[in-house]
Amino acid sequence: MTSNTQTTESPLAGPTTFAEIELHPQLLQAVIDTGYTIPTPIQAQAVPLIMQGRDVMGAAQTGTGKTAAFTLPILHRLMPVANSSASPARHPVRALILTPTRELADQVAESVKRYGKLTPLRSAVVFGGIDIGPQKEALRTGCEVLIATPGRLLDHVEQRNVNLGQVGILVLDEADRMLDMGFLPDLDRIMRLLPQQRQTLLFSATFSNEIRKLARTYLKDPIEVEVARRNATAETVTQVAYQMSGDAKRAAVVHLVKSRGLNQVIVFSNTKIGTGRLARQLERDGVRAESIHGDKSQADRMKALDAFKAGELEVLVATDVAARGLDVAGIPCVINYDLPHNAEDYVHRIGRTGRAGASGEAISLFSPAEERYLEDIEKLTRKPIPRETLQVPGELIARTHELDDPRARREHSRERHDRHEPRPERAVRPSRYTAPSKPVDEFFLKPYEPQAANAPAPQAPGAPKPAAARRGVGLLLGGQTKKPD
């Protein structure tokens, strides 16, 4: 299967304004409302091709507007069938967007709603980790654009909540992860449910040769659009690496955040356990921090993301679940607490900063044992990462070590109490366990009432019970009452 490749590094290639792209007037007005007038290179190249109905493989650096590059032309192509009917039958799924993570699915859904707000087109998003009930209702009311993760989409298919027989446009967002991280069986099942005649789009920041070859099996005569050298990092991101021992890394994070007055910093860790532990330790160090990883419930993950986006956190400690698609404006810095074992993940991680033309900084903390990962990253990006020395105050390193000792933490808390210092603020975590309420006997809530004078006197211990009481017990046990003479 052949394909054409269009590669450009010029920001002026293609249309220079959104008005020149000739989007539907309602979509153009929504774009103007967001404050954008000039398309990014990937948008200028990909949007006209998608509007023509061509299959496209788009590769671009992170933060360059890939989501809008496929969202806008999809909505444009669906406008001829847009209608305001209340009937679900008039709103079948016509465009399906698949993403590898829940966070990315939610973010793409926000983009679709933002650009389609002036149109009668409906959209819905389904992903795992939350109650499936509201998603069923959203699907039953009908939607032209469906954003989904593969597993939850198949759940809805099995429950017959959605029909994919009229899908005319398919998008694989972050396609390299979709095809490379165990999604292939689910993708094959979904492909068999779709019409053969459709338009297919693949977008990602990185494409290996193997993944590109496999992706072409889903596309027909695709056009490959590359707006920059493959696997390149954004020029707006300054990169630096500091070599240090693993014990000093946490102190280095605290020093960087506090000395520079940073807020909304993402710190990447490789493991779920390490991510949660680091967030708790940073909180003890006086840094407002929260963690996000795959073992957390979707509600907790969304709560942490909302707090981070609102600027309530100084640090969001995350696994690579946040490395793709997380779009938060103004993130000043990304810190690699652990270097990723996969060099391509580094490109996605540092793409969380320096987005939409803004400047950012990517800091990597590496031990001597991790230097080989740094070399792999430089080989992939074809760009050296400067090694520099970070001076972390010795007392800060000593203090972080002390706070790791339970006895030292008690001493520190006692000293703070003696100095009348308030405890550092930390995020209130909802309790996962609620003790069952004990039943209350109202008898014990009543005031004391003296016994009546004619009431029978209490029996002394061991004294025989009255005859009436004995007869009552006998009857209860099945005895016969004695007939009177």
N, C-alpha and C positions, 0 to 999 in steps of 0.2 A: 504494500500500500504506500503510495507516494504522498509526500507532503511538501508544502512550500514554506520557506522560512523568511520572515521579515525581521531584520535586526536593525535597531537604530539606537544611538545614544544621544541623539539630538532632541532637546525638549521642544523644538519647533516643528518636528516631523508631524505631518497630518494636520488636522484642524487646529487653529490656535485659540478658538473660543468655543464654548458649548453652543452658542447660537449657530456657528458654522456647521455643527454636526447635524443640525436639522432634527432635533428631538421633537417629540410631540409637545405642543405648547404647554400643556399642564405639567409635563415632566420638566420642561425647561424652567418654568416658574418655580417649581419645587427646588431645583438646583440653585437658582438665583437666591431663593430664600435662605439657603444654607450659607450663602456668602461666597460661593465658588463661581468663577466666570471663566477660568482658563483650565482646560483639562490637563491632567498629568500625561506624561509620554505614553504610559500603558493604556490610558483611556483614549487618547487621541488616535492610537493605532488600532485598538481592539474594538471600540464601540462601533465605528462604521462597518467593520467586517461582520460583526454579530448582527447588526441591523439588516445586513444583506442576507442573513440566514446561513452563513458559512460556519463550519466547524473550526474552532480555534483552540490552540494550546498557547496560553499566555504565561510567560515567565518574566518576573520583575522583582525588584528589591522590595522588602517589606516596607510598609508605610507609604506606598506610592499610589494607593487608590485602586487596588485590584477589585475590591468588592463593588464599587460603583462602576467599574469597567464592564461587569457583566449584569449588574442589577438594572442600570439605566436602559441598555438596549433590549433586555428581556421585557421590561414594562412597555417599552415603545412597541415591540412586536405584538404584545397582547392587547394594545389599545383598540384595534378593530373589533374585538369580541367583548370589550368591556360593556357591562350593562348594570342597571340598578335594580334588577328584578330581585325579589325576596326569595324566589325559588332556589333551593340548593342545586337543582338540576341545571340551572343556567350558570352555575359557577363550578364547573369541574376543574380538577387539577390539570393545568396546562403546562406548568413549568415546575420542575423538581430540582431543588438545590440540596446537595448532600455535603455534609461537613463531618470532620472526624471528632470534634469535641462539642460538648454541650454549650460552652461559653461562646464558641465561634458561631454555632447555630443561632443563639440568641442575638448575637451582634449583627449577623446578616439579616435576621428578621427585622431588627430596628432600622437597618438601612433600607430595606424594602418598604417599610411603612413610611419612612421619612420622604423617600422620593415618590411614593405612590399616594401621598396623602390627599392630593387634589383629584384623584381618579376614583372611579367606582370599583377598581380591581380589589379583590380580597386576598389576604395572605394569612398563613398560619404557620406555626413552628411546633415541632414535636421532637422531644428528646427524653432520654431516660433519667432516672433519679428522682422524678416527681410523680404525683398522682396522674394516672392516665385518663381519669374521668373528664376533666375540663378539656383535654385534647380531643377526646371523642366528640364532645359537643361542638368544638370549633370545626372539626372535619365534617360533621353532619350538616352544618349550615352552609358548607361549600366554600372553596377558595381556589383562585386561579394559580397562586404561587404557594408552594409548600416547601418549607425549609426543614430538614430533618437530619438526624443521625441515623446510620443504617440499621442498627439494632432495633431502635424504637419504631422506625418505619415498618419493619417486618412484623413487629408485634401488632401494629394497626392493620396491616394487610391480612394477617392470620385471623384477626377478629372481625374482618370485613368492615372496617370503619372507613376505608379509603379505597378508591379505584384509580389505578394508574393507566388505564387503557387509553386516555386522551392526552397523555403527556407528549408535548411536541418539542420541549426544550429540556435538556438535562445538563446540570452543572456539577462538576466535582471540584469543590473548593479545597485548597491545600491537597492537591491531587497526589503528590508524592507520598504523603502520610496515608492517604486513603488506600493507596495501592500497595504500600510497603509495610504496613503495621497490622496485618491480620484481617483487614477488611475485605480482602479479595473474595472469599466465599459469599459474604453477604452481598457484595456488589454484583456478583454473577447471578444470584437469585433475583435481585432487583432488576437487572438488565433483561431477564427473561419475561418480566412483567410489563415492560415498556414496548411501545410500538417500534417496529424496525425503522420506519421513516420518522426521524427526529433530528434535531440539531443538538450536538454535544459539545460542551465547553469544558476545558480543564485549565485551572489557574493555580499557580503556586509560586513560591519564591525560589524553589530549587527543583531541578529535574536531573536525576542521574540518567545515564544512557540507557540502563536497563529499564527504568521506570518509563522513560519516554517511548521506548520500543513497545512496552506492554500497553501503554495508554493509547497508542495508535490503533490497537485492535478495537477500541470503542468508537473511533472517529472515522469519518469518511472524507477522504481528500482534505485533511486538515491544513490550516495555515498556522504556522508557528510564529508567534510574535514575541520577540525578545527586545526589550528596550534598554538593556544593559548587559554587560558580560555576565554569563551564568555564574550563580553562587556568589555574586559580588555583594559587599556590604555597602550601606548608604554612605555617601561622602559626607553627609552632615553629622555623622556619628564619630566622635573622637574615641579611639581605642587605646587602652593602656593595660599592662599586666604587672602585678606586684608579686614577687616570689616571697613566700613566708611559710612558716610551719603551720600545721593545721590548728595548733592550740591558739595561735595569734589571729586567726581569721575573724573570729567573732568580735574581738576587740577592734579589729580594723574596720569592720562594718559600723560599729558604734562610733568610732572616731570619725569616719567619713560622713556619717549622717549628722552628727552633732557639730563637728567643726565647720562644716559647710552649710549648715542650716537646711539640709535637704528634706523634702517632703515628697510623698508618692514615689518612692524608690522600690523597684522590683529586685528582689534577691533570689537567684535561682539556686536550688539544691537538687541533687540527683535522686534522692530517695524520699519516699513518703514519710517514713519515721524521722529522718533527719530534718525534713521541712517543718514538721510540727514541733520537734524539740528546739530547733533554732528560733522559731517564733516565740516560744515560751521563755527561752533564755534572753532574748532581746528585750522582752517585756520586763524581766528582772533587772536588766541593765538600764531601764528607764527609757526605752524606745517603744513608741506605740507601734505594735506589730501584730499581724494576723497571718495565718497560713492558709494555703489552698492547695489541695492535692486530690488524687482520684479516690481516696478512701473516705473523704468527707461527703456528707449528704449534699444533694443539690441545693437545698435550702441554705445550709451553712456556707457553701461556696458562693452563692449569689449574695448572701449577706455580707461576706467579706469583700467581694468585688464592689458592692454598692458603697461600703464604707471607704474603700480605697478610692473610688471615683469621686466621692464627696470630699476627699482631702482629710478624712478623719484619721488616717493611718500614715505614719512616716514610712513604714516598710511593709510590703506584701511579700512574704516568703512563699515561693511557689516551685512546684516541679514543672516539667515541660508541658503540663496541661495548660499553662498560661503562655507558652512560648509562641503559640500560633493564633492569630486572629484577635488577640486582646488589644483593643484600640482605646487608649485613654489619652486624651490630649494633654500635652505639657509634661509628660514623664521626663524628668531631667537626667535620670541616670539609671542604668541597669548594672547590677553587680553579679558576677558569676562566683558564688561562694564555692561551688564545685564546677570544674570544667566539664562540659558534656563529653561523653564517650563517642558520640556521633558528631562529627564536625559540622554537618549541615544544621544540627539543632542550634549551634552557636549563631548562625546567620539569622535564624528565626528569633532567638532570644534577644539579641541586641537590636532587632528591628522593632522592639516595643518602645524605643526612644528614637528621637530624631525623625518623627513622622511628619508628613505633609510639609516638608521643607524646613522644619524646625531643627535646631541644633540639639545634640544630646551627647552623652558620654557613656561608654561601655567599659567597666572595670572588671578585670579578671584577677582573682586571688588564686594562686596555684602553688602547691608544694613541689619539691623536686621530683616526686614520683609522678606528678601530673604534667610535667613539661612535654611529654610526648604527645599529649592531647593538644597542647598549644601548637606544636609543630604541625599536627594534622590539620588544624584550623588554618594556619598560614598557608599550607599547601593547597587547601581547597579554595580559599579566597584569593590566593596569589598576592597577598599583601602582608608585609611583616607587621607584627604587633610590638610596639616599643616596650621594652622591659625597664621598669624604673623601681626605685626604692621608696617605700612608704614608711615614714617615721611614725610609729604608733607609741604614744606615751607609755612608759613602763608601768606607771601606777595604774593605767587603765587595763593593761594585760593582767596585772596582779589582782585587780579588783574583779575582773570577770572570772578568774580562777577561784577567787574566794567565794563568789556567789554560787559557784557550782557545788560547794561543800555545804551540806545541810546545817552543820554546826555553825559555819561561818555566816550563813544566811540568818540564823537566829541571832547571832551576835550583832550583825549589821542592823537587823530590825530593832533590837534592844537599844542600840546606840541612837538610832534615829528617833525612837520614842523618847529617850532621855533628852534629846535636843529639841523635842516638840516639833519635829519635822513631819509634814503630812506624807502619807504613803503615796507613791507614784500612781497616777491614774492608769487604769488598764481597762480594756474592753470588757463589758459585762457579757459573760457567756451564758446562754440559756442552759438550765439544768436538764440533763437527759433523763433524770429519775425523779419522780414525785412520790413521796411516801403516802401510802393510803391513809385516809382519815379514819380515826378510831371512832367506833360507835359511842354515843353519849347517852347514858341512862338519865332521863329527866328526874328520876326519884332522888338522885344525889344533888340536884340543883334546888330542890324544894327546902324551905325553912323547917326547922325542927318543930314537930307538933307533939305535945305531951299526950300520953296514952289515956284513954277515957277511964273513969273510975270503975265502971262496971265491966271493964275488959278482963278476960281471964288472966290470972297472974302467970308469969312465966314459970315454966317447969324447971325444977332443979335438975342438974345433970344426973342421969341414971334413974330418975323417978319414972314409975310406970305411967304410960299415956292414959288419958281418959277413955272410957269404954266407947264413947261415940267415935273418937279418933281411931281406936283399934278396929271398930266395925268398918269405918271408911277404908282403911288399909286392906282389910279382908276382902271387901267388895272389889277393890281395885285389882287384887290378885286372883279374882275369880271365885271367891268364897260365897257361900249361901247365907242369906240373912235368916236369923232365927225367928220363926213365926211366934207371935204372942200366944200365950196359953189361952 
